[in-house]
Amino acid sequence: MIALGVAWVLDGLEITIASNVGPDLTQQATLHMSASAVADIATWYLIGEVIGALFFGQLSDKLGRRNLFMVTLAVYLIGSGLTALTPAGGYWFIFLYGTRIIAGMGIGGEYAAINSAIDEMIPAKYRGRVDIAVNGTYWAGAFLGTIVTLYALNHIAVGWGWRVAYLVGPMLALVIIFVRRHLPESPRWQIMHGRQEQAEGSISEIEEDVGRTKGELPPVDQRKELEIRPTEQIGYLALLRSLFRHYPSRAIYGGTLMITQSFLYNAIFFAYGLVLQFFFNVSPGNTPYYFMAFCAGNLLGPLTIGRLFDTIGRRKMIAGTYLVSGILLVITAQLFKAGALNAVTQTLCWSVIFFFASAGASAGYLTVSEIFPLEVRPRPSRCSSPSPSASARSARTCTAT
């Protein structure tokens, strides 16, 4: 869980640092960027995430989950490290945009496989709460980023504070590289690529590890056996045709969950520092204090109500969290428009909203990874079996959670 969740920690760290140091980058002593140019930093980072998800998502089928996580972490480390080295003055902010694309590619690549790895390694009974908790660690990273920028912007010389803040992510990534050495490869990925012996070895390693704490495990019920024959990969165009031909409602549903939660988060979180500065006259050095309350609300949501997605169910909880978030957001928007809010009350309102929205957004990733055949979750491929009866069993397995 630690090895997988670090992707979200790093993403939360990056987004928070970018948002918190944004007002500082508008000053003459730093990069002297306009407010709109600072807001564009997040856009280029998101473009990098899309590119990384598409590219590394395809590569994950060749490299495997474990190797992919090492490569994408290295890409992120390089991109974020170069961001801190952006020269001041002139049009060097274009260099900054380029480095954000590289850093985003690394994080986007991790997204392509992280939820699939959770689905393949966590028992179904606990998968909902584990997945939501892991995705919720984004806000642990955001909280860490808030503390980092609070110190950097107030205790380090102007012009250097934002650079130091951007270097914290790569330093953390260096440590995590060693942690991820203990992440096992997915046995399902191994078996789908004809590596039966390696898959048996991975299963044995996992069983031995569990057996040391829970005692000897009972034999597996042979009726639950799956017969899988590896087949050739298919491209993204063929994948899209397959998804919208065989699973059109699921594809639309999944896309709606992703687009709506991304729109809500990006619209508010990425520009939050600028809102505090230009609407509520909060100094750049004090914006991290407000982010702490905002991050706390986002982190508590998945940790406290995440288990309800396993007990009450995905459908009811997703509908409930999205609906409550939407209603509260409309009310808050009207209060903001009427000038009835200040920096503190605005932050409290958004903290309450995102208590529910954070859990719903995390469940969105979980749901999308569950409602499609296992073999196409990170990257398209097909599963089949050598006999008609086994084929029927595989078809049920591929479409089941």
N, C-alpha and C positions, 0 to 999 in steps of 0.2 A: 504493500500500500504506500509506503514511504517512497519507494523507487518510482512508482507510477504517479503519485500525487505531486511530485516535484515539478512536473510540467506546468500544472496550474499555479503552483507557488511562484514560479518564475514569470509566468504571464501576468499574474496579479501584481507582482513586484514591478515589472516593466511598465505596465499601464499606469500604475499609481505614481511612479517616479516621473514618467512623462507628463502626467497631468499636474503633479505638484510643482515641478520645476518649470512648467510652461510660462507662468507669469514672470519668472526670473529671467527667462530667455528674451523677454521683450526689453530688458534694460540695456542701456548703452554699454555698460561694462562687460556684458556677456556677448551674445550673438546679435543683439539689437534687431530681433525679428518682430514682425507685426503680429497682432493677435490672430489674424486669419492664417498666417504662415505657421504659427505655433499649433493651431488646431489641425493643420494639414499633416503634422507629424503622425498623429494617430491614424489618419487615412492611409498613409504610405505603409505603416506598420501592418494594417489590416490587409492591404494588397499583398504584402509579403506572406501573410498567413494563408491567404487563398492559394497563392502560387506554391507555397510549401506543402499545403494539404494535397493538392493535385499531384505534384511531382513525387513527394515522398510517400504518398499513399500508394502510388504505383510501385515504387521501389520497395515498399514494405513486404510485398508479396515475394520479392526475390531475396531480400536480406533477412527477413524474419523480424519478429517484434524486438527482440533483445538488441540485435545489431542496429536496427533502425533507430532505437532510442539513443544509442551512443553517437551515431552520426548526426542526428538532428540537434542533440545537445551541444555538440562541437560547433555546428553552424551558428546556433544562437550565441554561443560564447564569443565567436569571432565578430559577429555583427554588432553585438552590444558593446564589446570592447572598443571597436572602431568608432562607435558613436561618441564615446568619451573623449576621443582624440580629434574631434571636429575642430578645425581652425576657426578663429574668430574673424569677422569682417567679410565684406564683399558678398559673393554668391556661394560661400562655402556651406550655407545651409542646405544646398543641393546635395552635398556630400553626406550631410546628416540624414536626409531623406533616404539616400541609397543604403546607408547602414541600417536604418530602421527596416527596410525591405528585407535585408539579409537576416536580421534578428527575428523578424516575423516569420520568415520561411522556416527557421528552425523550430519555433513554437508551433506553427501550423502543421509541420510534419509530425510532431508529437501527437497532435489532436487526431491525426489520421488513424492512429493505432491504439491510443491509450484506452478508449472505452471498449474496443474489441478485446484488448488484453484482459481487462477486468471481466468481461463476459466469459472469457475462456478459462479464467483462473479462479473465479469466486463462485461458490455454490449458489444456486438460484434462490434459495431461501433467504440469503443475506445480501443478494446482489444489489437490490435497490438501495438500501441504506449505505452500503459500501461505496457504490458508484456515486451517489449524491454527496457523501462525505468527502470522497476524493476530489470530485469536481468543486466542492465547496472550499477546498483548500486554496483556491484562487484568492479568497479573501484573507487567508492567513498571509499570503504573499503581499496582498495589498496593504495589510496592517504593518508588515515588516517594511514595505516601501515607504509608508508614511513616517515611521520612526526614523528611517535613514534620511529622508529628505528634511525632516524637522531638524535633525542635527546638522546636516550638511549646509542647509541654507542659512542657518543662524550662527554657526560656529566656525565655518570655513570661509575664507576670503571670497568676495564676490568675483565671479569669473571662474572659480575652481569648484565651488560647492556642487553645482549641477554635474560636473564631470566625475567627481568622486561618487555621487549618487548612482550614476550610470555604471560605474565599475563594480558595484556590489553584486549585481546579477552574475556577471562572469566569474567572480570569485566563488559565489555559491555553486555555480555550475561545475567548477573544478572539483569541489568536494563531492558533488552528487555523482560524478563520473565513477568514483570508487564505490559508492553505494550501489550503483546499478550493476556492478559486476555480479552481484548476488541474485539478480532477477532471473528466474528460470525462463527458458524459451518455451513458447506455447506448444504443447504436445499436439494440439489440433493443427497448427501450422505445419509442424513437422510431418504429421501423417498425410496431410494434403499434398505434400511435396515428395512423397515416396520415401520418407526417412523413418521407416518403421522402427528400426533399432534405436535410433536417437529418441524417438517418441517414447518407446518403452523405458529407456534410460531416464528421461525426464520425469515420467510418471513414478518410476521406482524411487527417484530422489525425493519427490514430493511426499510420497507415501511414507518413506523412512523418516522424513522430517516430522510429519504429523504423528507417526507412530511413537516417536520418542516422548511426546507430551501426552498423547491420548491412549497409549497402549496399542496393541496389535489390532490392525483393522480387519474387519470381516471380509470374506471374499466377495467379489463383485457378482451381482446377479447376472447370469448369462443372458437373460431375456432383455437386458438393457444394452446388449452389444450392438455396435454400429458397424456397418460394412461400408467402407468408403474407397472409391477408386480415384486417384488423382487424375485431373484432366487439364487441358491447356487453358491458358489465361485468355480473357477477352478484353477488348479495349473499352475506353470510356464511352464511346458512341454506342457500342453494342450494349453496354451496361445500362445506359439511359433508355435505350429502346426496350430492354428487358424490364426495367423498373416500371416504366410508364405503360407497358403493355400488360404485364402480369400483376403489378402492384400500384396502380395509379392513385388510389385513395391513400395508401400508405405514404407514397412519395410526396403527395400534396400536403398531407398532414405533417410529415416530418419537416418539410420545407417551411411550412407555416410556423411551426414551433421555433425553428432556428432563426428565421428572419425576424419574427416579432421580438424575441428576447434580445437578439443582437441589436436591433434598432433601438430598443428601450435603453439598454446598457450604454451603447456608444453615444446616444444622444445626450445622456445625462453625465455619465462618469468621465468620459474623455474631456469634456469641456467644463467640468465642475470647478476647477481652479480659476478659470476665466470668469465664470459666473460669480464666484465669491469676490473676485477682485473688482469687476466692472459694475456689478449690480448692487453689491453689499459693502463695497469699499474695504474689503479685508486685505491686509498687506500680504505679499507673497510669502513672507516668513511665517505667517500664522495659519495659512491654508491647511497645513498637515493636521492641525488640531481637529478641524472639522471632518477631515477624511477618516480619522480614527473612529468617530461615532458611526459614520457611514459604513465603514468596513465591519464594525462590530455587528451591526444589524444584518449585513449580508452573510457573515460567517455563522451567526447563531441560527439562522433559518434552516440550512441543511443539517446542522448538527442536532437540532431539537425536534424538528418535525420530519426529518428524512426517513425515519423508520416507518412512518405512516404510509409511505409509498409501497411498503411491503405488506402491511397489515390491512389498510383500507383499500389499497389498489392504485395502480398508475392513473387510470382514467379519471376517477373522482378527484384525486389529489391534484393532478395537473390542471383539470378544469377549475377546481376551486382556487388554487394559487394564482392562476392567470386572471381569473375573474376578479378576485379581491384586489390584486395589484392594479388592474385596469381601472376599477372604480375609484380607488384611493388616489391614483395618479390624476384622474380628471378633477377630483375635488382639490387636490394640491395645486394643479395648474390654474384653476379659477382663483384660488387664494393668492397665488403669485401675481396673476394679472391684476388683481385688485389692490396690490401693494400691501397686503395684510401680513406678509411674512418678513422676517429678518434672517440673518445668516444662521442663527441658532435654530429657529423654528423650521426654516427650510430644510436644514440638515436632519432634524428630528423626523420631519414628515417623510423625507426620502428614506431614512433608515427603517421606518416602519414598513413602507411600501416594499423595500427590497428584502425585508425579512421573509416575505412571502414570495417575491419574485425570484430571489436567489435559489430557493428550493425548487421552484417550478422550472427555472432555466436549467439547473443541474439535471433535473429529471428529464428534460428534453433530450439531452445527450444520451441518457440511459435508454429512453424509449426508442429513439431512432436506431440505436445499435441493436435493439431487441426485436424490432418488428420486421427486419429484413433477414433473408437467409444468412447464416453465419459466415459463409465463404465470401460474401460481397460486402461485409461491414467495413473493413478497412480498404479493400481492394477487390475488384471483380475476379471471380473464378467460379467454377461450377463443381458440384458434387454429384456423384452417381455411384451405382453399385453394379456388380457383375450379373445379378439375376433379377428377374421381374419382382419377386417377392421382396428381395433386399432393396430393390430400387424404390418400392413403395415405402419401406421403412425409412430410407434415406430422405425421400421427399418430405415425409412428416417431420423428420429431424431438422431438415433445412429450414422449414417454415415455422417451427416451434420456437418458443423462447428457450 
